[in-house]
Amino acid sequence: MIAKTTLLLAASLALILVTRPASAADDPKPLKVLLVTGGCCHDYAKQKDILKKGIEARANAQVDIIFVADDSTHPQLPIYGHPDYAKGYDVVIHDECAADVNDQALVEGVLKPHRDGIPGVNLHCGMHCYRIGNPNDPVTPGTPHGLWFEYLGLQSSGHGAQLPIAISFVDPDSPITKGLTDWTTINEELYNNVKVFDSAHPLARGKQGQSDFVVVWTNLYQGKTRVFSTTIGHNNETVEDPRYLDLVTRGVFWACGKLGEDGKPLPGYGK
């Protein structure tokens, strides 16, 4: 009787193992996201938490934060001088405002993970960081002046007054934008376009009065590293807008190669 019962239990266990859904151990590990933030002119103390909460609510991801409460244009971020700062991460989100950090060695250190293939996502003032030389002068590729802009795929040097921006998606077939609808922001800063590199692919434009510029795009840095950027995101109300968080999270998925052609995250990576 004991032997028969043992055989029945073994058979039942085998059936469960065959028919059960994948266990948690079989699920993909959470994406490891590093958010670098701090510096001038923005409420990064609150925005870092808005971004972390918003991304983690939409993605199987763990967002770690490097933040300094330094509102200068040369915030002393601990990544400087440590080119291995992104080791172990799947993607780095640059949301810092460091316009006057212009030491070439420091800039190359910030770029090192992306040169090595770690994807990047860049938000708002991340486009006005690490400027060597006059940002109004169109860059020459391969020069120190072009280091950060080549990574971004777009050169911007400034913005006008805060006014609503009408955002229109110009590539609705991209998996990043598929199903997203145009919208008009609250008062926001529209960043100019000094140069759009050939490696960049515009996804959305923003119009503010007579000004009309690319505000969302992707870039293939050095022919291998995926980079997603948007210049939108100055005010807290915009950063916490579900439409903004949806867009940024899709950019994270795409940069990590976890976004399907239908605009949905690959199995195990969505929420």
C-alpha positions as CSV (number, residue, x, y, z in Angstrom):
1,M,0.0,0.0,0.0
2,I,2.8,2.4,0.9
3,A,4.6,1.6,-2.4
4,K,1.4,2.2,-4.4
5,T,0.7,5.5,-2.6
6,T,4.3,6.6,-3.3
7,L,3.9,5.8,-7.0
8,L,0.6,7.8,-7.1
9,L,2.2,10.8,-5.5
10,A,5.1,10.6,-7.9
11,A,2.8,10.5,-10.9
12,S,0.8,13.4,-9.6
13,L,3.9,15.5,-9.0
14,A,5.1,14.7,-12.5
15,L,1.8,15.9,-14.0
16,I,2.0,19.1,-12.0
17,L,5.5,19.8,-13.2
18,V,4.5,19.2,-16.8
19,T,1.3,21.3,-16.7
20,R,2.1,24.1,-14.2
21,P,2.9,27.6,-15.5
22,A,6.4,28.9,-15.4
23,S,7.5,29.6,-11.9
24,A,9.0,32.8,-10.6
25,A,12.4,31.3,-11.1
26,D,11.7,31.0,-14.8
27,D,10.6,34.6,-15.2
28,P,13.1,37.1,-16.6
29,K,15.0,39.0,-14.0
30,P,14.0,42.6,-13.5
31,L,15.8,45.1,-15.7
32,K,18.5,46.9,-13.7
33,V,18.0,50.6,-14.3
34,L,20.4,53.3,-13.1
35,L,18.9,56.8,-12.8
36,V,21.6,59.5,-12.6
37,T,20.1,62.9,-11.5
38,G,20.9,66.2,-9.8
39,G,22.0,69.6,-10.7
40,C,20.7,73.0,-11.8
41,C,17.2,74.3,-12.4
42,H,14.9,71.4,-11.8
43,D,13.1,69.7,-8.9
44,Y,15.2,66.5,-9.1
45,A,14.5,65.7,-5.5
46,K,10.9,64.9,-6.4
47,Q,11.3,63.9,-10.0
48,K,13.7,61.1,-9.2
49,D,10.9,59.5,-7.1
50,I,8.3,60.1,-9.7
51,L,10.4,58.4,-12.4
52,K,11.3,55.5,-10.2
53,K,7.7,54.9,-9.2
54,G,6.3,55.4,-12.7
55,I,8.8,53.1,-14.4
56,E,8.6,50.3,-11.8
57,A,4.8,50.4,-12.1
58,R,5.0,49.8,-15.8
59,A,8.0,47.5,-16.1
60,N,9.6,44.5,-14.4
61,A,12.5,46.7,-13.4
62,Q,14.5,47.9,-10.4
63,V,15.4,51.5,-10.6
64,D,18.5,52.5,-8.5
65,I,19.2,56.2,-8.1
66,I,22.3,58.3,-7.9
67,F,21.3,61.8,-6.8
68,V,23.1,64.8,-5.4
69,A,21.2,67.7,-3.8
70,D,23.4,70.2,-5.7
71,D,21.6,72.8,-7.8
72,S,24.6,74.1,-9.6
73,T,25.5,73.6,-13.2
74,H,28.5,71.4,-12.2
75,P,26.9,69.0,-9.7
76,Q,29.4,66.7,-8.0
77,L,27.9,63.5,-9.1
78,P,29.8,60.5,-7.8
79,I,30.0,58.9,-11.3
80,Y,32.7,61.4,-12.3
81,G,36.1,59.8,-12.4
82,H,34.5,56.3,-12.2
83,P,34.0,55.1,-15.8
84,D,32.8,51.7,-14.4
85,Y,29.8,53.4,-12.7
86,A,27.2,51.5,-14.7
87,K,28.7,48.0,-14.2
88,G,26.0,45.4,-13.8
89,Y,23.2,47.7,-15.1
90,D,21.0,47.1,-18.2
91,V,20.5,50.8,-19.0
92,V,21.4,54.2,-17.7
93,I,18.9,57.1,-17.5
94,H,20.7,60.5,-17.6
95,D,18.4,63.1,-16.0
96,E,21.1,65.4,-14.7
97,C,21.7,69.1,-15.5
98,A,25.4,69.5,-15.7
99,A,25.9,72.2,-18.4
100,D,29.3,73.3,-17.0
101,V,30.9,69.9,-16.5
102,N,33.2,70.3,-19.5
103,D,36.4,68.4,-18.6
104,Q,37.1,66.1,-21.5
105,A,38.3,63.2,-19.2
106,L,35.2,63.4,-17.1
107,V,32.9,63.5,-20.1
108,E,34.7,60.5,-21.7
109,G,34.2,58.7,-18.3
110,V,30.5,59.3,-18.4
111,L,30.4,58.0,-21.9
112,K,32.5,54.9,-21.3
113,P,29.6,52.5,-20.4
114,H,27.7,53.6,-23.5
115,R,30.8,53.1,-25.7
116,D,31.0,49.6,-24.2
117,G,27.4,48.9,-25.3
118,I,25.3,49.8,-22.2
119,P,22.1,51.5,-23.6
120,G,21.2,55.0,-22.6
121,V,18.0,57.0,-22.0
122,N,18.3,60.8,-21.7
123,L,15.7,63.2,-20.4
124,H,15.3,66.9,-20.8
125,C,18.4,68.7,-19.5
126,G,20.4,65.6,-20.1
127,M,20.7,67.1,-23.6
128,H,22.4,70.3,-22.2
129,C,25.1,68.5,-20.2
130,Y,28.8,67.9,-20.8
131,R,29.3,70.7,-23.3
132,I,32.9,71.3,-24.4
133,G,33.0,74.5,-26.5
134,N,30.2,76.8,-27.6
135,P,27.0,74.7,-27.8
136,N,25.6,77.1,-30.4
137,D,28.4,76.0,-32.9
138,P,27.4,73.0,-34.9
139,V,29.8,70.2,-33.9
140,T,32.3,68.5,-36.0
141,P,32.2,64.7,-35.5
142,G,35.2,63.3,-33.8
143,T,36.1,66.4,-31.9
144,P,35.8,67.0,-28.1
145,H,33.0,69.5,-28.8
146,G,31.0,66.6,-30.3
147,L,31.5,63.9,-27.6
148,W,28.2,64.2,-25.8
149,F,26.1,65.3,-28.8
150,E,27.3,62.3,-30.9
151,Y,26.1,60.0,-28.2
152,L,22.7,61.8,-28.1
153,G,22.4,62.0,-31.8
154,L,21.1,65.5,-31.6
155,Q,22.7,68.8,-30.6
156,S,20.6,71.4,-28.7
157,S,21.9,74.6,-27.2
158,G,18.9,76.2,-25.5
159,H,15.2,76.9,-25.2
160,G,12.7,79.7,-25.1
161,A,10.0,80.7,-22.6
162,Q,7.8,78.1,-20.9
163,L,4.7,77.7,-23.0
164,P,2.5,74.7,-24.0
165,I,4.2,72.4,-26.5
166,A,2.0,70.5,-29.1
167,I,3.7,67.1,-29.5
168,S,3.0,65.2,-32.6
169,F,4.4,61.7,-33.3
170,V,6.0,61.6,-36.8
171,D,6.7,57.8,-36.8
172,P,3.5,56.1,-35.6
173,D,4.9,52.7,-36.8
174,S,7.8,52.7,-34.4
175,P,7.3,50.2,-31.5
176,I,8.1,53.1,-29.1
177,T,5.2,55.3,-30.4
178,K,2.8,52.7,-31.6
179,G,-0.7,53.5,-30.2
180,L,0.5,56.7,-28.5
181,T,-1.5,59.8,-29.3
182,D,-0.5,63.4,-29.8
183,W,-0.9,65.7,-26.9
184,T,-0.3,69.2,-25.7
185,T,1.8,69.8,-22.6
186,I,1.4,72.3,-19.9
187,N,3.9,75.2,-20.0
188,E,7.2,73.5,-20.9
189,E,10.6,74.3,-22.4
190,L,11.0,73.5,-26.1
191,Y,14.6,72.7,-26.8
192,N,16.1,73.8,-30.1
193,N,17.8,71.6,-32.7
194,V,21.2,72.9,-33.7
195,K,22.1,69.6,-35.5
196,V,20.3,66.3,-36.0
197,F,22.8,63.6,-36.7
198,D,22.4,61.0,-39.5
199,S,22.4,58.2,-36.9
200,A,19.3,59.7,-35.2
201,H,15.7,58.8,-35.9
202,P,13.1,61.4,-35.0
203,L,9.9,60.0,-33.4
204,A,8.1,63.2,-32.4
205,R,8.2,66.9,-33.0
206,G,7.1,69.7,-30.7
207,K,5.6,73.0,-31.8
208,Q,5.5,76.1,-29.7
209,G,4.3,79.2,-31.7
210,Q,6.5,79.3,-34.8
211,S,9.2,77.0,-33.3
212,D,9.1,73.4,-34.4
213,F,11.8,70.9,-33.3
214,V,12.4,67.2,-32.8
215,V,11.6,66.4,-29.1
216,V,11.7,62.6,-29.1
217,W,14.2,60.4,-31.0
218,T,16.4,57.3,-31.0
219,N,20.1,57.1,-31.9
220,L,22.5,54.2,-32.6
221,Y,25.7,55.4,-30.9
222,Q,28.9,54.2,-32.6
223,G,26.8,51.8,-34.6
224,K,25.9,49.5,-31.7
225,T,24.5,51.2,-28.6
226,R,20.8,52.0,-28.5
227,V,20.0,55.5,-27.1
228,F,16.5,57.0,-26.5
229,S,16.0,60.7,-25.7
230,T,13.3,63.2,-25.1
231,T,13.8,66.9,-24.4
232,I,10.3,67.1,-22.7
233,G,10.2,67.0,-18.9
234,H,11.0,70.2,-17.1
235,N,8.1,70.4,-14.7
236,N,6.9,67.9,-12.1
237,E,3.4,67.9,-13.6
238,T,4.7,66.8,-16.9
239,V,7.1,64.1,-15.5
240,E,4.2,62.6,-13.6
241,D,1.8,62.7,-16.6
242,P,1.0,59.0,-17.5
243,R,1.6,59.8,-21.1
244,Y,5.1,61.0,-20.4
245,L,5.8,58.0,-18.1
246,D,4.5,55.6,-20.8
247,L,6.8,57.2,-23.4
248,V,9.9,57.0,-21.2
249,T,9.2,53.5,-20.1
250,R,8.8,52.4,-23.7
251,G,12.1,54.1,-24.4
252,V,13.7,52.0,-21.6
253,F,12.2,48.8,-23.1
254,W,13.4,49.7,-26.6
255,A,16.9,50.6,-25.4
256,C,17.2,47.3,-23.6
257,G,15.9,45.3,-26.6
258,K,12.8,44.3,-24.7
259,L,10.1,46.0,-26.8
260,G,8.1,44.1,-29.3
261,E,7.1,45.4,-32.7
262,D,3.6,45.8,-31.4
263,G,4.7,48.3,-28.9
264,K,4.3,45.9,-25.9
265,P,7.1,44.7,-23.7
266,L,8.4,41.2,-24.3
267,P,6.9,38.5,-22.1
268,G,8.0,38.9,-18.5
269,Y,9.1,42.5,-18.7
270,G,5.8,44.4,-18.5
271,K,3.4,44.9,-15.5
